[in-house]
Amino acid sequence: MKNKLLLKILPFFGFLILVLLRLTMKIKTVGKEVVEDYFKNDKRFILAFWHGRQLFMPYSYHGKKIHILISQHGDGEIVSRAMRYYGFGSIRGSSTRGGFKAFREMIKISRESDLAITPDGPKGPPCKAQAGVVELARLTGLPIIPVTFGASKKKPLNHGINLSSPVFFQRES
């Protein structure tokens, strides 16, 4: 990103907007008993969620340490920096740029951290898992735990990806 000031400001405001959205919502979690055993016993796993539903994924993770695969694109830099406010690490790469190096880094860091990945990636097709997440699970020996979120009312966001955002004061699950 060319404007360094924006690169410093946007992640914080993105984080702040998510916090405000979260504070105005009532969240109902379905199937949390599946992952609670992993959190309690410090078992590592791969958290998988669709690219278009990534907005509230920071609120689905309650473990100790996670690294998220985030593209090297300028938008990815903003997301990566915003995730730092949640205490999450990032590994930068995607199927179009830096993917091989990122994949190796994910395998290495899986020994000490949970991993998060969007199996459909930014290029899609949306909601169709690509082979990378399965290969990552095979090579690391970690189980894949799929997560998603839905909102009773949401507004589509047009940022080149099929991303939607819940509106304030809604229920989410």
Buried (B, 14 or more C-beta within 10 A) or exposed (E): BEEEEEBEEBBEEBBEEBEEBBEEBEBEEEEEEEBEEBBEEEEBBBBBBBBBBBBBBBBBBEBEBBBBBBBBBEBBBBBBBBBEBBEBBBBBBBBEEBBEEBBEBBBEBBEEBBBBBBBBBBEBEBEEBBEBBBEBBEEBEBEBBBBBBBBEEBEEEEEEBBBBBBBEEBEBE
